[in-house]
Amino acid sequence: MKCPLCSGKLFVTDSKTVKDRIRRVRECKECLSRFPNYEIINLYECDPYIRRQLERKKAL
């Protein structure tokens, strides 16, 4: 991904799973800007092992 401010490369600095989403914080190495990014997990398209882990988390 590219930084929307300076078009530099973004790197993931933090990643957390929140319910059915993954929250990643990306940081630009050139202008030092930070951006949150949310990715929605589709349980029917992911690996069966990951699907079982996510279903267990939902049960808690």
N, C-alpha and C positions, 0 to 999 in steps of 0.2 A: 504494500500500500504506500501511497505517497501523501505527504503532508499537504493539507489544503492551503496552508499559509505560504510555505516556501518551496514546495514540491520535493523536499528531501525525503529520504526513506524513513518509514516508521518501524519501530521495534516494539515487541510486546514486553512490558515491564511487570505486569501483574495479571493473573488470570484466576477467576473464581467461578464456581458453578452456583447459580442462584435459581432454585426450582427448575424450570424447564429451559433456562437460558444460561449462556456463558458470558460473563462480563470480563472483557479484556481492556486493560489500560495500555494504550500505545503512546510512545514518546518519540519525538523527532530528535535525531542526534545533531541536527544543524541549528535549529532555532530553539530547542529544548521545550517545545510546546507539548502538552499532554492531552490526549483525547480518549474518552471512554467509548467502547464499542460493545454492543450487545448482539449475540448470535443466538437465534432460536433453534432449539434442538427438536428435530422431527423424529420421534421414537420409531416410526415405521421404516425410516431410511437408514438408521444407524446400525452399527454392529450389534449382534445379539447379546454379547457380553456387556457392552455399554448399556444396552436397553435394560437388562436385568438390574444393573447397579442403580440406574436412575429410578426404576420402579420401586426398588427397596427404599430409596431416599424419600420418595413420595409417600410411602406407607408410614413413615415415622411422622 
